[in-house]
């Protein structure tokens, strides 16, 4: 599943450029029209990821395993797609599509047939990423899926780290969820939101306890950056959950639309019954999309 060599593909318009890897179909570089980097460069002392895809699970699972129809299967945090080699099935100057099909290695951890196609396309200053999960099998396909882009913090358009904010499209007064520091699993007690009105001002102390998990979102769109300056706009109309994460002191902030989340503490149920797991009927497909716009 982890190849020795990977290919990098560049797509671009005159306003945005991206570099994608066949390993995980991952967005590795995103630059504006002046060549300024918008994504993390993966500092190894913090986290080497740039924008991995989370499939077939989001977050950690109890005992590092999922349970399906009475059997147990090993499953790493965030699943295996991010460390799998995808095949390029379509390539154009501003668009590329990657594909991952089930094989013997994936079925040992996730006993289902699936096809996962991921398309990155640029239109002007907008990067759209769409994942299409298809079920070629004859039983319902349970799955979670998540995006995990790590944006530079601070962004290259001026302003200090402390001046950056996440501005949601709507007010977000609902409590949030947190993750147990030892287990990596979702704690049962909700916590007061750090969002004031529609604005979250991130700072290192917020992330000592890992990610902020928004499971009662009103918004499906947000902006990140220094208010009054150029910002990044993230639109995730298809995704009901949002994680926001960094490691204290790291030069990036991850804004993560999710369909799924880590297991609740002590969860022993079937994977199909886990909160926010979706099922794709035989012969059907499910789409997940996110857009990133450099917005004035």
Order of alpha helices (4+ residues) and beta strands (2+ residues): beta-beta-beta-beta-beta-beta-beta-beta-alpha-beta-beta-beta-beta-beta-beta-beta-beta-beta-beta-beta-beta-beta
